């Protein structure tokens, strides 16, 4: 014996999947096989003997044979999958009674024909049991009451046990007692009514029979009401996800119970009502089993099989109802044309009805909330949002509603590898039925996965729908990624512009400081010194103690030195802003002039370089200057090499030092005071790029490239 937990979100809180022991499985299989064999042999005997449809209908074969075949195997499946659920054995009993009814009907027909009566048996037949041989009257008598246990079980036992096979509580045994009492009273009335040696006809039913039937019907009505109340109790106690089966089976049972009881006084209406109602109940039960996992039949009974079978059953039912209606109308009006009209209507409308039935069944069984075009349109609408999360959530949700998949997942390539990005549906051990790659413009984003319990649970066009959605999602993800890239570039451009403005402001403040503290201070001091000299000369013009020419010359020499220093300061300041040699001789010459007076050796080489656009020369010069200053100030280098190379379409440079190096990933690239950020911003302004390669203990290499073909 193996225990398996049912899937979450369905019947997990009510039903535990307990497989039947070997003996129980074998018994259920043998019972279903025997019921099938008996039913098939009985129907085949009628067909081989050439009995007409009217005769077969009058023997209630149409009422019992399909139900016996279907319920026998559904009951077996319930026993196999839910050994602790009493509904499985109940279904086997109902199907067994139906098979017995068909077999007894076949024997009765043989005896009737041997006796000389081969006409259809209608509700107003002139037969009197006492006038018939016992070989015929006994089977007819059994048929007269054998149908009742089936109806009682269907109307009073199954609803109160649905769906877990247990009563809502001990007090609900009263429903079963009412069903047994009412069924027994009604059964006695039927036994007396069709007694094999009775001398009354159908129209001469004894009064005691009428009383028994009426009393039994009232008790059965009370039992049915109690059973439906038990169904309601089960419904109230179930969780929100577990209430869905009741909407199908419970509603169907309630409606059919009312129809069966209401139409019983009119046999000509009650018989086709029972025939149709039985098939509708079977369809409803199969729908609940396939869609809502009642008794956990989905691993055995795939939705595609159920959908195909149900569409065929609905089509056959439509044809049977149409033909039956034509036959009844012809019988009531003695018109031989109406059956032909009914057959013609069936011939013309069976294919449209089949297509409509299949569409309806597909939508119900596969849980389809939208068709293919609607799903693609919904995905396209989500694609306009431009947000990854909203887009993927819309994609998986639309696929689940349009394919019948139990779970849908979207996997994308991310920073941590191939990982799930969005999913919908209960998580569990499901089988991946279909996958579709999400690509666009040669770029692979990931894949979409449809997960099911069995592959047959997917809608017929699930593969085409998945391909369409993957195509739309790929284009949307491509656009979304482009949008995100452009937004990131715009953010970086804004930051770069802000840093450039801040750098320019800082440079202006530095120039102001240099002018104020350097050249301006020197010039003010010189001005004061000259004023002092002028005062001394004026005071001592006629004095005998006037300064000697040598003293005056010394003072003037100091003023000249101060003027030279101020000029040097201004020259250095101008060289820092825009060295004239850069405009006159180019980048290499300007760098050589700058490094000439540095305290460590700096080698500058230029391979095939010439003159370039002023903006490019300025950007490369100051980028190299910043790199040299960083190496001199922070690396502790003993030597620096600067190399400029003209590669025809680009001007490249590199600044290499033998200093202590650093970790580039630890540099705060967002700080405007960072020299590396200044270099990157300068190059980015002219369409260039920067590369930093540094190893601790070995040194640093700062290199850059600027496109010169666009200038």
ZAMARGU-4260 file (C-alpha; in steps of 0.2 Angstrom, whole numbers, plus 5000, padded with zeros to 4 digits):
<rodrens>
0) 5000/5000/5000 | 5007/5017/4995 | 5001/5034/5003 | 5001/5049/4992 | 4996/5067/4997
5) 4984/5076/4986 | 4989/5092/4977 | 4987/5108/4987 | 4973/5120/4983 | 4960/5106/4977
10) 4955/5092/4988 | 4970/5091/4999 | 4960/5097/5015 | 4946/5084/5012 | 4953/5069/5003
15) 4969/5059/5006 | 4974/5048/4992 | 4975/5031/4999 | 4978/5017/4986 | 4968/5001/4988
20) 4976/4985/4994 | 4979/4971/4981 | 4964/4961/4985 | 4953/4977/4984 | 4960/4982/4968
25) 4957/4965/4961 | 4939/4964/4967 | 4935/4981/4959 | 4943/4976/4943 | 4934/4960/4942
30) 4917/4968/4946 | 4920/4981/4933 | 4925/4968/4920 | 4910/4957/4924 | 4898/4972/4923
35) 4905/4977/4906 | 4904/4959/4900 | 4886/4956/4905 | 4880/4973/4898 | 4889/4970/4881
40) 4883/4953/4879 | 4865/4958/4883 | 4865/4972/4871 | 4874/4962/4858 | 4861/4948/4860
45) 4847/4961/4856 | 4857/4968/4841 | 4861/4951/4834 | 4842/4946/4835 | 4838/4961/4825
50) 4827/4970/4838 | 4822/4987/4834 | 4826/5003/4843 | 4808/5005/4849 | 4809/4987/4857
55) 4826/4991/4865 | 4820/5008/4872 | 4804/4999/4879 | 4815/4987/4888 | 4825/5002/4897
60) 4841/4997/4889 | 4845/5014/4883 | 4843/5020/4901 | 4854/5007/4910 | 4868/5001/4898
65) 4878/5017/4895 | 4877/5021/4914 | 4882/5003/4919 | 4897/5004/4907 | 4903/5021/4913
70) 4900/5020/4932 | 4908/5003/4933 | 4925/5009/4928 | 4923/5026/4937 | 4919/5016/4952
75) 4934/5005/4950 | 4945/5021/4948 | 4938/5028/4964 | 4942/5012/4973 | 4959/5011/4966
80) 4964/5029/4970 | 4953/5032/4986 | 4952/5015/4995 | 4944/5024/5010 | 4930/5032/5000
85) 4913/5024/5000 | 4908/5032/4984 | 4918/5019/4974 | 4908/5004/4980 | 4892/5013/4979
90) 4896/5017/4960 | 4900/4999/4957 | 4883/4993/4965 | 4873/5006/4954 | 4882/5000/4939
95) 4880/4982/4944 | 4861/4985/4946 | 4861/4993/4929 | 4869/4978/4921 | 4858/4966/4929
100) 4843/4976/4923 | 4850/4975/4905 | 4853/4956/4906 | 4835/4953/4913 | 4828/4964/4899
105) 4837/4953/4886 | 4830/4937/4894 | 4812/4945/4895 | 4813/4949/4877 | 4818/4931/4872
110) 4804/4924/4882 | 4791/4937/4875 | 4796/4933/4857 | 4795/4914/4860 | 4778/4917/4867
115) 4773/4927/4852 | 4774/4945/4857 | 4787/4955/4848 | 4780/4973/4849 | 4788/4987/4859
120) 4783/4987/4877 | 4775/5004/4880 | 4768/5012/4896 | 4751/5008/4891 | 4754/4990/4885
125) 4739/4978/4886 | 4749/4964/4894 | 4742/4955/4909 | 4756/4945/4919 | 4744/4930/4923
130) 4741/4927/4904 | 4760/4926/4901 | 4772/4912/4904 | 4782/4913/4919 | 4798/4914/4909
135) 4792/4931/4902 | 4782/4938/4917 | 4796/4935/4930 | 4809/4945/4920 | 4796/4959/4917
140) 4792/4958/4936 | 4810/4960/4941 | 4812/4974/4928 | 4798/4983/4936 | 4807/4986/4953
145) 4825/4983/4949 | 4828/5001/4943 | 4822/5008/4960 | 4838/5004/4970 | 4849/5013/4957
150) 4838/5029/4959 | 4838/5028/4978 | 4857/5027/4978 | 4859/5041/4966 | 4847/5053/4974
155) 4849/5049/4993 | 4866/5041/4996 | 4878/5049/4984 | 4874/5067/4988 | 4876/5065/5007
160) 4893/5055/5005 | 4900/5067/4991 | 4914/5070/4990 | 4924/5061/5003 | 4913/5046/5005
165) 4908/5050/5023 | 4893/5056/5032 | 4893/5074/5038 | 4891/5067/5056 | 4883/5052/5065
170) 4865/5061/5065 | 4865/5060/5046 | 4863/5041/5047 | 4844/5046/5048 | 4845/5051/5030
175) 4851/5033/5025 | 4837/5026/5036 | 4824/5037/5028 | 4831/5031/5011 | 4830/5013/5016
180) 4812/5014/5023 | 4805/5025/5009 | 4814/5013/4996 | 4807/4998/5004 | 4789/5005/5004
185) 4790/5010/4986 | 4798/4994/4982 | 4784/4984/4989 | 4772/4994/4979 | 4782/4990/4963
190) 4783/4971/4968 | 4764/4970/4970 | 4761/4980/4955 | 4770/4969/4943 | 4768/4952/4952
195) 4771/4938/4939 | 4754/4930/4942 | 4743/4946/4944 | 4727/4948/4934 | 4726/4966/4932
200) 4733/4977/4918 | 4743/4993/4919 | 4727/5004/4920 | 4720/4993/4934 | 4733/4995/4947
205) 4726/4991/4965 | 4723/5005/4977 | 4736/4997/4989 | 4749/5000/4976 | 4744/5018/4974
210) 4745/5020/4993 | 4762/5012/4995 | 4769/5021/4980 | 4763/5038/4987 | 4769/5034/5004
215) 4786/5028/4998 | 4788/5043/4987 | 4785/5055/5001 | 4798/5047/5012 | 4810/5046/4998
220) 4807/5065/4995 | 4811/5068/5013 | 4827/5057/5011 | 4832/5066/4996 | 4830/5083/5004
225) 4840/5077/5019 | 4854/5071/5007 | 4855/5087/4998 | 4856/5096/5015 | 4871/5085/5019
230) 4878/5090/5003 | 4876/5108/5008 | 4884/5104/5025 | 4899/5097/5016 | 4900/5112/5005
235) 4900/5124/5020 | 4913/5114/5029 | 4925/5114/5014 | 4937/5128/5010 | 4935/5140/4996
240) 4946/5129/4984 | 4937/5113/4989 | 4919/5120/4985 | 4921/5119/4966 | 4916/5101/4964
245) 4899/5105/4972 | 4895/5118/4959 | 4895/5104/4946 | 4889/5088/4954 | 4879/5095/4968
250) 4869/5107/4957 | 4866/5093/4944 | 4860/5081/4957 | 4848/5093/4965 | 4841/5098/4948
255) 4839/5080/4942 | 4831/5075/4959 | 4818/5088/4957 | 4815/5083/4938 | 4814/5065/4942
260) 4801/5067/4956 | 4791/5080/4947 | 4789/5070/4931 | 4785/5053/4938 | 4766/5055/4937
265) 4768/5057/4918 | 4777/5041/4912 | 4778/5047/4894 | 4788/5062/4900 | 4797/5054/4915
270) 4806/5040/4905 | 4815/5052/4893 | 4819/5063/4907 | 4827/5049/4917 | 4837/5044/4901
275) 4843/5061/4899 | 4846/5065/4917 | 4857/5049/4920 | 4868/5054/4906 | 4869/5072/4912
280) 4873/5066/4929 | 4887/5055/4922 | 4894/5070/4912 | 4894/5081/4927 | 4902/5068/4938
285) 4916/5066/4924 | 4918/5085/4923 | 4921/5086/4942 | 4933/5072/4941 | 4943/5079/4927
290) 4943/5097/4932 | 4942/5098/4951 | 4952/5082/4955 | 4937/5073/4963 | 4944/5057/4970
295) 4961/5062/4962 | 4957/5054/4945 | 4967/5065/4935 | 4983/5055/4935 | 4973/5041/4927
300) 4960/5051/4917 | 4968/5064/4907 | 4958/5079/4902 | 4960/5077/4884 | 4952/5059/4885
305) 4938/5066/4896 | 4935/5081/4884 | 4935/5070/4868 | 4923/5057/4877 | 4912/5070/4884
310) 4910/5079/4867 | 4905/5062/4859 | 4893/5058/4873 | 4885/5075/4871 | 4883/5073/4852
315) 4876/5056/4854 | 4864/5062/4868 | 4858/5076/4856 | 4855/5064/4842 | 4846/5052/4854
320) 4835/5066/4861 | 4831/5072/4844 | 4826/5055/4837 | 4817/5051/4853 | 4807/5067/4852
325) 4803/5063/4834 | 4797/5045/4839 | 4786/5052/4853 | 4778/5065/4842 | 4775/5052/4829
330) 4767/5041/4841 | 4756/5054/4849 | 4750/5061/4832 | 4751/5045/4821 | 4762/5055/4809
335) 4775/5044/4800 | 4785/5060/4793 | 4791/5066/4810 | 4803/5053/4813 | 4811/5056/4796
340) 4811/5075/4800 | 4820/5071/4816 | 4833/5060/4807 | 4836/5074/4795 | 4838/5087/4808
345) 4851/5076/4817 | 4860/5073/4800 | 4861/5092/4797 | 4866/5098/4814 | 4876/5084/4822
350) 4893/5091/4816 | 4889/5109/4822 | 4883/5102/4838 | 4899/5092/4840 | 4910/5107/4837
355) 4900/5118/4849 | 4900/5104/4862 | 4919/5102/4860 | 4922/5120/4862 | 4911/5120/4878
360) 4919/5105/4885 | 4937/5111/4881 | 4933/5128/4890 | 4926/5118/4905 | 4937/5103/4907
365) 4954/5113/4903 | 4949/5128/4913 | 4951/5139/4899 | 4946/5157/4903 | 4951/5164/4887
370) 4954/5159/4869 | 4970/5160/4859 | 4968/5177/4851 | 4962/5184/4868 | 4977/5177/4877
375) 4989/5184/4864 | 4980/5201/4865 | 4982/5201/4884 | 5000/5198/4883 | 5003/5211/4870
380) 4994/5223/4882 | 5005/5219/4896 | 5020/5221/4884 | 5016/5240/4883 | 5020/5242/4902
385) 5038/5240/4899 | 5041/5233/4917 | 5048/5216/4918 | 5038/5210/4933 | 5021/5216/4927
390) 5025/5208/4909 | 5030/5191/4916 | 5016/5190/4928 | 5004/5194/4914 | 5012/5181/4903
395) 5011/5166/4915 | 4993/5171/4921 | 4987/5172/4903 | 4995/5156/4898 | 4988/5146/4913
400) 4970/5153/4909 | 4972/5149/4890 | 4981/5132/4890 | 4974/5122/4905 | 4991/5120/4913
405) 4991/5117/4931 | 5006/5128/4933 | 5016/5140/4922 | 5033/5146/4925 | 5044/5159/4916
410) 5063/5156/4918 | 5076/5170/4913 | 5094/5172/4912 | 5099/5184/4927 | 5113/5189/4937
415) 5113/5173/4947 | 5111/5162/4932 | 5096/5153/4924 | 5082/5156/4937 | 5063/5157/4939
420) 5057/5175/4936 | 5038/5172/4937 | 5026/5158/4941 | 5007/5155/4944 | 4998/5139/4950
425) 5001/5128/4965 | 5019/5122/4967 | 5021/5103/4968 | 5028/5088/4959 | 5021/5092/4941
430) 5027/5086/4924 | 5034/5099/4912 | 5024/5096/4897 | 5029/5110/4885 | 5043/5122/4884
435) 5046/5137/4872 | 5062/5147/4871 | 5060/5166/4873 | 5071/5175/4860 | 5071/5191/4850
440) 5083/5198/4837 | 5096/5184/4841 | 5095/5187/4860 | 5090/5172/4871 | 5081/5178/4886
445) 5075/5162/4894 | 5060/5150/4892 | 5042/5147/4896 | 5036/5131/4904 | 5019/5123/4905
450) 5017/5110/4920 | 5003/5097/4921 | 4999/5081/4930 | 4998/5072/4914 | 5002/5078/4896
455) 4984/5075/4891 | 4978/5089/4903 | 4983/5103/4890 | 4971/5111/4878 | 4973/5105/4860
460) 4981/5121/4854 | 4992/5124/4869 | 5008/5122/4859 | 5003/5135/4846 | 4997/5147/4860
465) 5013/5145/4869 | 5024/5148/4853 | 5013/5164/4850 | 5015/5170/4868 | 5034/5167/4868
470) 5036/5177/4852 | 5027/5192/4859 | 5035/5190/4876 | 5052/5190/4867 | 5049/5206/4858
475) 5042/5214/4873 | 5057/5209/4884 | 5069/5215/4870 | 5060/5232/4870 | 5060/5232/4889
480) 5079/5228/4890 | 5083/5242/4877 | 5072/5254/4887 | 5081/5249/4903 | 5098/5251/4895
485) 5093/5268/4888 | 5087/5274/4904 | 5103/5268/4913 | 5113/5278/4900 | 5103/5293/4902
490) 5105/5292/4921 | 5124/5290/4918 | 5124/5305/4906 | 5115/5316/4918 | 5127/5310/4932
495) 5142/5314/4921 | 5136/5331/4916 | 5133/5335/4934 | 5151/5329/4938 | 5158/5339/4924
500) 5148/5355/4930 | 5154/5351/4948 | 5172/5349/4942 | 5171/5365/4932 | 5165/5374/4948
505) 5179/5366/4958 | 5192/5372/4945 | 5185/5389/4945 | 5186/5390/4964 | 5204/5383/4963
510) 5209/5396/4951 | 5201/5410/4962 | 5211/5403/4977 | 5227/5402/4967 | 5225/5420/4961
515) 5220/5426/4978 | 5233/5417/4988 | 5247/5417/4974 | 5249/5430/4961 | 5237/5443/4969
520) 5246/5442/4986 | 5263/5443/4977 | 5257/5458/4967 | 5250/5467/4983 | 5266/5464/4992
525) 5276/5471/4977 | 5265/5486/4977 | 5268/5490/4995 | 5287/5487/4993 | 5287/5500/4978
530) 5277/5512/4989 | 5290/5511/5003 | 5304/5514/4991 | 5295/5529/4984 | 5293/5536/5001
535) 5311/5533/5006 | 5317/5541/4990 | 5305/5557/4993 | 5310/5558/5011 | 5329/5557/5007
540) 5330/5568/4991 | 5339/5582/4999 | 5346/5573/5014 | 5364/5570/5016 | 5360/5553/5023
545) 5352/5547/5007 | 5353/5528/5003 | 5367/5523/4992 | 5364/5518/4974 | 5369/5500/4979
550) 5355/5499/4992 | 5342/5506/4980 | 5347/5493/4967 | 5346/5479/4980 | 5328/5484/4984
555) 5323/5485/4966 | 5331/5468/4963 | 5320/5461/4976 | 5305/5469/4967 | 5310/5461/4951
560) 5312/5444/4959 | 5294/5446/4966 | 5288/5451/4948 | 5296/5436/4941 | 5288/5425/4954
565) 5271/5432/4951 | 5273/5430/4932 | 5279/5412/4935 | 5263/5409/4946 | 5252/5416/4932
570) 5261/5405/4919 | 5259/5389/4929 | 5240/5394/4932 | 5238/5397/4914 | 5247/5380/4910
575) 5235/5371/4921 | 5219/5379/4913 | 5225/5376/4895 | 5243/5376/4891 | 5248/5386/4876
580) 5260/5372/4870 | 5245/5360/4869 | 5237/5372/4856 | 5253/5375/4847 | 5262/5357/4846
585) 5249/5344/4852 | 5247/5332/4866 | 5264/5324/4866 | 5273/5340/4867 | 5262/5347/4881
590) 5264/5331/4891 | 5283/5331/4889 | 5283/5350/4895 | 5273/5345/4910 | 5283/5330/4916
595) 5300/5339/4914 | 5300/5346/4931 | 5292/5331/4941 | 5303/5323/4954 | 5301/5306/4947
600) 5306/5300/4929 | 5291/5300/4917 | 5294/5294/4899 | 5282/5300/4886 | 5282/5291/4869
605) 5271/5295/4854 | 5269/5282/4839 | 5263/5291/4823 | 5252/5304/4832 | 5248/5320/4825
610) 5236/5334/4827 | 5217/5331/4831 | 5202/5340/4836 | 5205/5352/4850 | 5192/5344/4861
615) 5200/5327/4858 | 5217/5334/4862 | 5211/5342/4877 | 5202/5327/4884 | 5217/5315/4881
620) 5229/5328/4888 | 5220/5331/4904 | 5216/5312/4906 | 5234/5308/4905 | 5238/5322/4917
625) 5225/5316/4930 | 5232/5298/4929 | 5250/5305/4931 | 5245/5315/4946 | 5236/5300/4954
630) 5251/5289/4951 | 5262/5302/4958 | 5251/5306/4973 | 5245/5289/4978 | 5254/5274/4971
635) 5272/5277/4977 | 5278/5274/4960 | 5297/5276/4955 | 5294/5277/4937 | 5279/5282/4925
640) 5277/5278/4907 | 5265/5287/4895 | 5262/5281/4878 | 5251/5288/4864 | 5246/5278/4848
645) 5237/5283/4833 | 5227/5268/4827 | 5220/5276/4811 | 5202/5276/4818 | 5206/5280/4836
650) 5219/5288/4847 | 5224/5278/4862 | 5234/5282/4877 | 5241/5272/4892 | 5248/5278/4909
655) 5258/5264/4917 | 5266/5265/4934 | 5276/5253/4945 | 5267/5258/4961 | 5258/5248/4974
660) 5242/5246/4964 | 5224/5245/4971 | 5207/5236/4970 | 5197/5244/4956 | 5181/5237/4962
665) 5183/5246/4979 | 5184/5263/4971 | 5169/5274/4973 | 5165/5278/4955 | 5151/5290/4960
670) 5162/5302/4970 | 5165/5318/4959 | 5182/5320/4968 | 5189/5304/4961 | 5202/5306/4948
675) 5197/5291/4939 | 5179/5297/4938 | 5186/5314/4931 | 5195/5304/4918 | 5180/5294/4913
680) 5169/5309/4912 | 5182/5318/4901 | 5183/5304/4889 | 5164/5300/4889 | 5161/5318/4884
685) 5171/5315/4867 | 5164/5298/4865 | 5179/5289/4872 | 5181/5275/4885 | 5192/5271/4899
690) 5200/5254/4905 | 5208/5252/4922 | 5220/5237/4926 | 5228/5236/4943 | 5236/5223/4953
695) 5241/5226/4971 | 5260/5226/4973 | 5263/5227/4954 | 5256/5243/4948 | 5242/5251/4938
700) 5238/5254/4920 | 5226/5267/4915 | 5221/5267/4896 | 5209/5275/4886 | 5202/5276/4868
705) 5194/5290/4858 | 5187/5288/4841 | 5194/5301/4829 | 5185/5296/4813 | 5170/5307/4817
710) 5180/5323/4819
</rodrens>
